[in-house]
C-alpha cells in the first residue's frame, strides 16, 4: 500500500464525475488494461505510489487533496510524488544503477553530495527539502511538512484544550476512536478511587472553558492517553518531548524508522542513538500498549 492514503471508492467517484471509463483512466496513466484500476477501486489492491500523481492529474485533482499523507515525506515519498519508479532513479543522478537512491531510501547509505542537486531538480524540490527527506529515511526527526514542498514549524500544543485535541488526533488511527468524555472521566475516577470528575467536566476541558487541572486529573489523563502527566502542565519542554516521541512512534509503526534494530553501518543512526530514541518513547509512556480507555476498549 502506498504511503499516501488511497481510497478506491473516492477514485471511482471522481472518475465517474469526469465521465471516464476504467479503460480511459488506465490509458491516461500508461496501463495496457483496465484490470488494475478495477482492482484498486474495489479495494483488492493498491497502486504503486509513483502512479498516484498520474491518477490525480487524470482526474483533475490536487495530489495532496485526493491522496493525503500524514506527516513529512521521506526520500521514497518524494520520488513517488514526482512519479518515478525506483529503477529509473539512476538516470536521474547520472549513473547506471538505482542502488544509490535505493540505499538512501532504505536508510543504509546516504546520497553522495553530487547526487543531491540532481535528484532535487528531478523531484521538483529544494536541496534542503531533499536532505530533510533523507534524514527522515534514516529515522532523524525533522519538522513536519504541510503541503508538498512547504516546510512548516513543528507542532507544539500549548493550552490544555490544544493538548487534548492533539492527542486525540495523533495517537488514534487505524479504526481506533479517540476517548469520549465519559471514557476519560471513568479512567480518572478509577485512578482517583472516587468520583472526582463528570463527563461534563471533561467537555469543559476540551472546549477550553476550564484551563486548570489537579494532579489526580493529570495523572488520569496521562494514564488514559499513555503519556507523562507532566504533558498537561505548563511545561513547553515536556510538551515538545511528547510531540517528538509520538512522531517517532508513528514513524516506527509505519516502518519509516528503519533502524530501530541497529543496522551496524556508518551512515544511519547508531545503535546507541536508536536506543536513546526507544528509551525516550518508553520514558514518556508512548508504547503501543498505551491507548486511552485501555480497559474494555
C-alpha positions in Angstrom: 0.0 0.0 0.0 1.4 3.5 -0.9 2.5 5.9 1.9 -0.3 8.2 0.9 -3.9 7.4 1.8 -5.6 5.7 -1.1 -9.4 5.4 -1.2 -10.6 3.3 -4.1 -14.2 4.4 -3.7 -13.1 8.0 -3.9 -11.2 7.3 -7.1 -14.3 5.6 -8.5 -16.5 8.6 -7.7 -14.0 11.1 -9.1 -13.6 9.0 -12.3 -17.3 8.8 -12.8 -17.6 12.6 -12.2 -15.1 13.1 -15.0 -17.1 10.7 -17.2 -14.1 8.5 -17.6 -14.2 4.7 -18.0 -11.8 2.5 -16.2 -10.1 1.8 -19.5 -9.7 5.5 -20.2 -8.2 6.1 -16.8 -5.9 3.2 -17.2 -4.7 4.5 -20.6 -4.2 8.0 -19.1 -1.6 6.6 -16.6 0.1 4.3 -19.1 -1.6 1.0 -18.3 -2.4 -1.5 -21.0 -5.5 -2.9 -19.3 -8.2 -1.6 -17.0 -7.8 -4.6 -14.7 -5.6 -2.8 -12.2 -8.0 0.2 -12.0 -10.9 -2.1 -11.3 -8.8 -3.8 -8.5 -7.9 -0.5 -6.9 -11.4 0.8 -6.9 -12.8 -2.4 -5.4 -10.1 -2.3 -2.6 -8.5 -5.5 -3.7 -5.1 -3.9 -4.3 -3.4 -0.5 -4.3 -1.4 1.3 -6.9 2.3 1.8 -6.6 3.0 5.2 -5.0 4.6 6.7 -8.2 1.3 6.2 -10.0 -0.7 8.4 -7.7 0.4 11.7 -9.3 -0.7 10.5 -12.7 -4.1 9.3 -11.3 -4.6 12.7 -9.6 -3.8 14.6 -12.8 -6.1 12.4 -14.9 -8.9 13.1 -12.5 -8.2 16.8 -12.3 -7.4 16.7 -8.6 -4.6 18.0 -6.4 -2.3 15.2 -5.3 -2.4 16.2 -1.6 -6.2 16.7 -1.6 -7.0 13.4 -3.4 -4.3 11.3 -1.7 -3.4 13.0 1.6 -0.4 11.9 3.6 0.2 12.2 7.3 3.5 13.6 8.5 6.5 14.6 6.5 7.9 12.9 3.3 10.8 10.6 3.2 13.0 10.1 0.1 10.7 7.4 -1.2 7.8 9.7 -0.8 9.5 12.5 -2.8 10.3 10.0 -5.6 6.8 8.7 -5.7 5.3 12.2 -5.6 7.5 13.0 -8.7 6.1 9.9 -10.4 9.3 7.9 -10.7 9.8 4.2 -10.1 12.9 3.4 -8.2 14.6 1.6 -11.1 14.6 4.9 -13.0 16.5 6.9 -10.4 20.0 6.0 -11.7 19.3 8.0 -14.8 18.2 11.0 -12.7 21.5 11.2 -10.9 23.7 10.4 -13.9 24.7 6.8 -13.1 23.8 3.4 -14.5 22.4 1.9 -11.2 19.4 2.8 -9.0 21.3 1.4 -6.0 22.5 4.7 -4.5 18.9 6.0 -4.3 17.6 2.6 -3.1 20.2 2.6 -0.3 19.3 6.1 0.8 15.6 5.3 0.8 16.2 2.3 3.0 18.4 4.2 5.4 21.5 2.2 4.6 23.8 4.8 2.9 23.3 8.5 2.3 23.4 10.0 -1.1 26.8 11.3 -2.4 26.8 15.1 -2.3 27.0 15.3 -6.1 23.7 13.4 -6.4 21.7 15.8 -4.2 21.2 18.8 -6.6 20.4 16.4 -9.5 17.8 14.5 -7.6 16.3 17.6 -6.0 15.8 19.1 -9.5 14.2 15.9 -10.8 11.8 15.7 -7.9 10.9 19.4 -8.1 12.0 20.2 -4.5 14.8 22.3 -3.0 18.1 20.6 -2.0 17.2 21.3 1.7 13.9 19.6 1.3 15.6 16.6 -0.3 18.2 16.5 2.6 15.4 16.7 5.2 13.5 13.8 3.5 16.8 11.8 3.5 17.1 12.5 7.3 13.6 11.1 7.8 14.6 8.0 5.8 17.3 7.5 8.4 15.0 8.0 11.3 16.1 11.5 12.1 13.3 13.7 13.3 12.7 16.8 11.1 9.8 19.2 11.5 6.7 18.0 9.8 5.7 19.3 6.3 2.3 20.7 5.3 1.5 20.7 1.6 4.1 19.1 -0.6 7.3 21.2 -0.6 6.2 23.6 2.1 8.0 23.1 5.4 6.2 24.3 8.5 7.3 24.5 12.1 7.0 21.6 14.5 3.6 21.5 16.1 3.6 22.2 19.8 0.2 22.3 21.5 0.2 24.9 24.4 -3.2 25.1 26.1 -4.8 22.1 27.8 -7.6 22.0 25.2 -4.9 22.0 22.4 -3.1 19.2 24.1 -6.2 17.0 24.4 -7.1 17.8 20.8 -3.5 16.9 19.7 -3.6 13.6 21.5 -7.0 12.7 20.1 -5.7 13.3 16.6 -2.2 11.9 16.7 -2.5 8.8 18.9 -5.6 7.2 17.4 -5.7 5.7 13.9 -6.4 2.5 12.1 -10.0 2.4 13.1 -9.4 3.4 16.7 -11.7 6.1 18.1 -10.5 8.8 20.4 -11.9 8.5 24.0 -15.2 10.1 24.8 -15.7 12.5 27.7 -17.3 9.6 29.6 -14.2 7.4 28.8 -11.8 9.9 30.2 -13.9 10.6 33.3 -14.1 6.9 34.0 -10.3 6.4 33.8 -9.7 9.5 36.1 -12.3 8.4 38.6 -11.0 4.8 38.7 -7.4 6.1 39.3 -8.6 8.5 42.0 -10.7 5.9 43.7 -13.6 8.4 43.9 -15.9 10.3 41.5 -13.8 13.4 41.2 -15.0 14.4 37.6 -18.0 14.0 35.4 -18.1 13.8 31.6 -19.3 17.5 31.6 -16.1 18.4 33.3 -14.0 16.8 30.6 -16.1 18.5 27.9 -15.2 21.8 29.6 -11.5 21.0 29.5 -11.7 20.0 25.8 -13.6 23.2 25.0 -11.1 25.4 26.8 -13.7 26.6 29.3 -11.6 25.2 32.1 -7.9 25.6 31.9 -6.5 24.3 35.2 -6.3 20.7 36.5 -5.4 18.9 39.7 -2.6 16.3 40.0 -5.1 13.5 40.1 -6.8 14.6 36.9 -3.4 15.0 35.1 -2.4 11.5 36.3 -5.7 10.1 35.0 -5.3 11.8 31.7 -1.8 10.6 31.4 -2.9 7.0 32.0 -5.7 7.3 29.6 -3.6 8.7 26.7 -0.4 6.8 27.6 1.8 9.9 28.1 3.5 11.6 31.0 1.1 13.5 33.3 3.6 16.4 33.0 2.4 16.9 29.5 -0.7 18.5 30.8 1.2 21.1 32.9 2.6 24.4 31.6 5.9 22.9 30.5 6.9 23.6 26.9 9.9 21.3 27.1 7.8 18.3 28.2 5.2 19.1 25.5 7.8 19.2 22.9 9.3 15.9 24.0 5.9 14.2 23.9 5.3 15.6 20.4 8.7 14.2 19.3 8.0 10.9 21.0 4.7 10.5 19.3 6.3 11.4 15.9 9.0 8.8 16.4 6.4 6.2 17.5 4.2 6.9 14.4 7.3 6.6 12.2 8.2 3.3 13.8 4.7 1.9 13.3 4.8 3.0 9.7 8.2 1.4 9.2 9.8 4.8 8.4 12.4 4.4 11.2 14.2 1.6 9.6 16.9 1.1 12.1 15.2 0.5 15.4 17.3 -2.6 15.5 20.9 -1.4 15.0 22.0 -1.8 11.4 25.7 -1.7 12.1 26.6 0.8 9.4 28.3 4.1 9.4 25.6 6.1 7.6 22.5 5.6 9.7 21.7 6.2 13.3 24.0 4.3 15.7 22.7 1.6 17.9 23.2 3.9 20.9 21.2 6.7 19.3 18.4 4.4 18.4 18.4 3.0 22.0 18.0 6.6 23.2 15.0 7.1 21.0 13.4 4.0 22.3 14.2 5.0 25.9 12.5 8.3 25.3 9.4 6.6 23.9 9.4 4.2 26.9 10.0 7.1 29.4 7.2 9.1 28.1 4.9 6.1 28.2 4.3 6.1 24.4 4.4 2.3 23.9 1.9 0.5 21.7 0.1 -0.9 24.7 -0.8 2.6 26.0 -4.1 3.8 24.5 -7.0 5.6 26.1 -9.6 3.6 27.8 -7.4 0.5 27.7 -9.9 -1.4 29.8 -12.7 -2.8 27.8 -11.9 -0.8 24.7 
